Amino acid sequence: MVKRIAFLINPIAGSGLALNLKDSDSISELPGNSHSVKEGEKFLQSIVGSDAAFLVPSGIMGEDSLAKYGFSFEIITRPGKMTTGLDTIEFARIACSRGCDLLVFVGGDGTARDIFSAIGERIPVLGIPAGIKMYSSVYALNFNHAADLFKKFIQGEGYEIYRGEVADLDAGYFKGQGFHINYFGDLRVIGDSSSPKFSKSEVQADDISGIVDFVIENMRKDAYYFVGPGSTCKAITRNFGGNPDLLGIDVIRNGIIVKLDASENDLIKFSSEQSFIVVSPLGDQGFLLGRGNRQITGRVMERVGFENLIVIASRLKMDRINSLYVDIDFPVDCIPKYLRVIIGYGETRIVKTVFR
């Protein structure tokens, strides 16, 4: 029996990155080159020929991309020219009432919140990541992983259904009210052994002074250091007198802060063989690159190199992380299978990387 698949793209998701924003909630017009549409179309291109009946919204939220790759579909909602979360909610509710077997959506944490508010745990979902922060655990690793899972679902084997958490950064952060992640509920998610099954968590305070001292004492003269998001990394920036955005990336050279909250273009400008990237994985999720630090793109990594990637994390955080997930546009055969994580002064732990 042919499965009925609801397919949705949130064209706004991820678009804030071009403006170096930390989310896309304030975007008031459709981007001309939507990141989420591109990710959705990569997924569709990978599943061409699949035997499924698609339900979609009209236009940019699904119809255009499905038509581009020759899929047959039925339009069940017609969003306005400027799409909103209400369009996502309406589509998800109607698709669920029409008895679809799976809802595939492209977006970020805000999209996951809208999907949850519309359908709860009534039908399974498959998320294709395209947002900026990406704290929810309802997404595949990337479009390739999502395509593999979709094919397994159509074939009826090789996948599992688990409860994934919908989480998002409290909006109060942007008003100076501190960093706090809100949990909204669970979605039924299709996945496999590679799927990250935990949302980003706020790890309890741990002693990171040894990590910070070790990194600073080993900084090379005249080299640029791109210090990533998170409290562990920001302790480095603060050591040099900065007041950084917890979600931003800072550039430091010779003990001087060159740039706070750098964009991808800034990192390209400063990157070279004499550049280093300092990052810490998302707590519980284990994502190292591709979520929460999307300013570090494949173009940046091509210039800096994985050999100049410095990974830091407290022992407490690493006790809860078994693998480091990588999701950037970078040749897979050039990504190391294992990375060294600094967990104390001169102390390291070897951790497996997961990428597809």
Legacy VTK file of the C-alpha trace (Angstrom):
# vtk DataFile Version 3.0
C-alpha trace
ASCII
DATASET POLYDATA
POINTS 356 float
0.000 0.000 0.000
1.353 3.424 -1.010
2.186 5.576 2.011
0.773 9.080 2.310
3.510 11.594 3.105
2.957 15.172 4.243
5.873 17.382 3.121
6.536 20.915 4.357
9.336 23.466 3.985
9.561 26.474 6.296
11.272 28.869 3.836
12.205 31.303 6.621
14.174 28.764 8.700
17.903 29.474 8.774
17.622 32.725 6.826
18.733 34.821 9.798
22.267 33.470 9.443
22.936 35.667 6.395
22.367 38.679 8.668
24.383 37.078 11.500
21.197 36.729 13.564
20.842 33.947 16.150
17.369 32.948 14.971
15.011 33.802 12.097
11.972 34.943 14.097
12.457 38.588 13.150
12.712 37.979 9.378
9.860 39.903 7.750
10.219 38.854 4.112
11.020 35.682 2.221
14.740 35.266 1.495
15.714 35.287 -2.167
17.913 32.229 -1.723
16.287 30.197 1.045
18.650 27.857 2.900
15.787 25.618 3.971
14.450 25.310 0.412
17.911 24.237 -0.735
18.115 21.610 2.021
14.620 20.380 1.215
15.458 20.045 -2.462
18.637 18.114 -1.702
16.452 15.686 0.242
13.899 15.410 -2.576
16.620 14.855 -5.162
17.889 11.957 -3.035
14.489 10.211 -2.908
13.425 10.611 -6.553
11.592 7.450 -7.616
10.202 6.664 -4.163
6.680 5.262 -4.217
4.690 7.687 -2.081
1.684 9.985 -2.291
2.578 13.509 -1.163
0.372 16.111 0.526
1.855 19.630 0.394
1.183 23.328 0.847
1.183 25.408 -2.314
4.123 27.450 -3.547
7.448 27.762 -1.775
6.340 25.694 1.233
6.363 22.462 -0.795
4.618 22.529 -4.169
7.430 24.272 -6.087
10.161 21.895 -4.927
8.131 18.703 -5.449
7.171 19.840 -8.951
10.802 20.629 -9.741
11.777 16.975 -9.229
8.743 15.454 -10.877
6.838 14.190 -7.830
3.073 13.829 -7.925
1.278 15.573 -5.063
-1.947 17.010 -3.742
-2.090 20.594 -2.487
-4.087 20.782 0.743
-3.337 24.328 1.978
-2.519 27.634 0.305
-0.322 29.890 2.462
0.036 33.585 1.723
3.027 35.160 0.004
4.782 35.788 3.336
4.580 32.490 5.202
4.223 32.259 8.985
4.104 29.640 11.711
0.314 29.636 11.393
0.710 28.218 7.875
2.813 25.381 9.284
0.251 24.664 11.996
-2.680 24.686 9.570
-0.946 22.337 7.132
0.138 19.888 9.841
-3.380 19.740 11.318
-5.075 19.138 7.966
-2.467 16.586 6.859
-2.946 14.695 10.115
-6.740 14.707 9.652
-6.260 13.342 6.148
-4.590 10.239 7.539
-1.006 10.760 6.389
1.509 8.139 7.516
4.491 10.468 8.008
5.096 14.217 8.169
8.428 15.315 6.700
9.402 18.905 7.475
12.371 21.177 6.815
13.082 23.832 9.421
14.460 24.628 12.842
13.354 24.732 16.466
10.508 27.153 15.757
9.169 24.855 13.048
9.323 21.883 15.410
7.352 23.884 17.990
4.654 24.647 15.434
4.460 21.001 14.327
4.164 19.868 17.941
1.398 22.364 18.706
-0.519 21.086 15.687
-0.241 17.297 15.957
1.447 16.344 19.228
2.345 12.660 19.041
-0.465 11.582 16.690
1.709 10.726 13.674
5.461 10.139 13.233
7.665 12.883 11.816
10.998 13.209 10.044
12.821 16.509 10.468
15.396 17.835 7.994
17.615 20.380 9.789
17.782 23.899 8.371
17.601 26.212 11.405
20.313 28.118 13.229
20.304 26.984 16.884
18.780 23.491 16.476
18.352 22.420 20.101
15.486 19.957 19.430
16.181 16.235 18.998
13.581 15.676 16.282
15.897 16.059 13.293
17.998 13.700 11.209
21.729 14.417 11.026
21.329 16.062 7.615
19.399 15.684 4.356
21.359 12.536 3.401
20.484 10.835 6.676
16.871 11.979 6.310
16.712 10.476 2.800
18.024 7.147 4.105
15.435 7.129 6.877
12.661 8.036 4.446
13.535 5.128 2.165
13.574 2.761 5.141
10.161 4.033 6.183
8.743 3.480 2.692
10.207 -0.046 2.674
8.819 -0.681 6.151
12.046 -1.792 7.825
15.390 -0.623 9.204
14.097 2.259 11.293
12.710 2.873 14.765
10.237 5.347 16.227
11.293 7.201 19.360
10.129 10.240 21.281
12.170 13.287 20.311
12.188 16.445 22.403
11.050 19.811 21.073
13.212 22.485 22.690
14.088 26.100 21.996
16.008 28.977 23.510
13.871 31.168 25.750
13.092 34.432 23.938
14.171 36.303 27.072
17.797 35.697 26.054
17.497 38.382 23.390
16.270 40.796 26.065
19.234 40.177 28.341
17.372 37.801 30.656
19.925 34.979 30.606
20.344 31.707 28.767
17.597 29.141 29.305
16.279 26.345 27.087
12.563 25.612 27.213
11.117 22.129 26.679
7.751 22.056 24.887
6.956 18.358 24.496
7.728 15.286 22.420
7.181 14.306 18.812
7.218 10.737 17.521
10.330 10.649 15.348
11.642 8.052 12.917
15.356 7.361 13.307
18.120 4.783 13.561
21.316 4.196 15.520
22.896 7.365 14.061
20.070 9.678 15.116
20.824 12.195 17.918
18.090 11.337 20.413
18.576 14.050 23.038
17.936 17.759 22.901
20.501 20.342 23.909
20.684 20.529 27.699
22.038 23.032 30.180
24.900 21.112 31.736
25.552 21.770 35.423
28.474 23.980 36.301
31.825 22.209 36.169
35.403 23.382 36.656
36.672 24.540 33.262
39.553 26.709 34.478
42.156 24.118 33.495
40.746 23.908 29.966
40.741 27.680 29.575
44.288 28.051 30.927
45.597 25.267 28.678
44.087 26.758 25.504
45.271 30.289 26.267
48.808 29.233 27.224
49.144 27.304 23.948
47.864 30.024 21.628
50.370 30.666 18.833
51.774 34.109 18.132
50.109 35.960 15.221
47.524 33.203 14.711
43.802 33.955 14.607
41.559 32.000 16.986
37.850 31.694 16.270
36.234 31.047 19.655
32.841 29.400 19.315
29.525 29.618 21.197
28.770 28.309 24.675
29.855 29.088 28.216
33.078 27.041 28.039
34.337 28.848 24.952
33.199 32.246 26.171
35.316 31.857 29.285
38.276 32.209 26.909
36.960 35.426 25.348
36.207 36.905 28.767
39.785 36.225 29.804
40.815 38.853 27.254
38.343 41.444 28.532
35.457 40.812 26.154
31.733 40.706 26.900
30.678 38.183 24.252
27.305 37.022 23.004
26.931 33.449 24.252
25.715 32.377 20.788
28.354 34.231 18.781
31.853 33.477 17.495
34.749 35.732 18.481
38.094 36.348 16.766
41.215 36.683 18.951
44.834 37.312 17.909
47.859 37.885 20.124
45.665 38.311 23.188
43.532 41.005 21.551
39.879 40.624 20.596
39.749 41.433 16.894
36.022 40.856 16.441
33.110 39.907 18.664
30.158 38.001 17.184
31.807 37.354 13.814
29.809 36.375 10.723
30.778 33.700 8.203
32.271 36.404 5.979
34.349 37.679 8.901
35.703 34.175 9.511
36.546 33.822 5.809
38.380 37.146 5.974
40.537 36.103 8.934
40.944 32.409 8.097
44.148 30.869 6.805
46.647 28.155 7.707
47.453 30.350 10.718
43.902 30.140 12.047
42.384 27.879 14.692
38.783 27.138 15.620
37.858 26.520 19.262
34.476 24.821 19.723
32.558 22.833 22.312
29.827 20.292 21.449
26.183 20.898 22.292
25.411 19.361 25.681
23.784 15.904 25.428
23.309 16.220 21.644
27.007 16.031 20.868
26.778 18.211 17.746
30.178 19.757 17.111
29.700 21.533 13.775
26.531 22.368 11.881
24.183 23.250 14.727
24.544 26.187 17.053
27.634 27.436 15.194
26.548 27.550 11.574
28.822 30.531 10.920
31.556 27.857 10.717
30.702 26.637 7.235
32.437 24.247 4.877
34.117 27.248 3.250
35.607 28.254 6.592
36.758 24.695 7.360
38.379 24.392 3.924
40.603 27.350 4.813
41.313 26.418 8.431
41.342 22.605 8.280
40.279 19.975 10.795
43.891 19.757 11.932
43.432 23.243 13.406
40.152 22.432 15.145
40.419 22.622 18.949
37.592 20.823 20.744
36.994 21.599 24.420
34.431 20.344 26.936
34.153 19.687 30.630
34.438 16.133 31.945
30.800 16.305 33.042
29.639 17.175 29.536
31.781 14.494 27.879
30.575 11.847 30.333
27.183 12.296 28.640
28.407 12.380 25.037
29.514 9.250 23.178
30.027 10.735 19.710
30.678 14.086 18.044
28.267 14.876 15.198
29.413 16.864 12.164
26.988 18.352 9.607
28.702 20.814 7.278
29.253 20.972 3.529
32.695 19.372 3.572
34.213 16.298 1.861
33.383 13.311 4.046
36.720 11.624 3.408
38.484 14.694 4.841
36.666 14.564 8.192
38.663 12.677 10.862
37.016 9.549 12.255
38.132 10.555 15.746
38.824 13.885 17.406
40.719 14.788 20.544
38.725 16.693 23.164
40.474 18.793 25.818
38.729 18.048 29.142
41.245 19.571 31.568
44.705 21.127 31.736
46.688 18.930 29.342
44.051 16.192 29.631
42.287 14.909 26.531
39.774 12.277 25.495
39.507 10.617 22.064
35.922 10.650 20.734
34.405 9.155 17.584
32.928 11.487 14.964
29.637 10.764 13.194
28.868 12.236 9.770
27.054 11.162 6.633
LINES 1 357
356 0 1 2 3 4 5 6 7 8 9 10 11 12 13 14 15 16 17 18 19 20 21 22 23 24 25 26 27 28 29 30 31 32 33 34 35 36 37 38 39 40 41 42 43 44 45 46 47 48 49 50 51 52 53 54 55 56 57 58 59 60 61 62 63 64 65 66 67 68 69 70 71 72 73 74 75 76 77 78 79 80 81 82 83 84 85 86 87 88 89 90 91 92 93 94 95 96 97 98 99 100 101 102 103 104 105 106 107 108 109 110 111 112 113 114 115 116 117 118 119 120 121 122 123 124 125 126 127 128 129 130 131 132 133 134 135 136 137 138 139 140 141 142 143 144 145 146 147 148 149 150 151 152 153 154 155 156 157 158 159 160 161 162 163 164 165 166 167 168 169 170 171 172 173 174 175 176 177 178 179 180 181 182 183 184 185 186 187 188 189 190 191 192 193 194 195 196 197 198 199 200 201 202 203 204 205 206 207 208 209 210 211 212 213 214 215 216 217 218 219 220 221 222 223 224 225 226 227 228 229 230 231 232 233 234 235 236 237 238 239 240 241 242 243 244 245 246 247 248 249 250 251 252 253 254 255 256 257 258 259 260 261 262 263 264 265 266 267 268 269 270 271 272 273 274 275 276 277 278 279 280 281 282 283 284 285 286 287 288 289 290 291 292 293 294 295 296 297 298 299 300 301 302 303 304 305 306 307 308 309 310 311 312 313 314 315 316 317 318 319 320 321 322 323 324 325 326 327 328 329 330 331 332 333 334 335 336 337 338 339 340 341 342 343 344 345 346 347 348 349 350 351 352 353 354 355
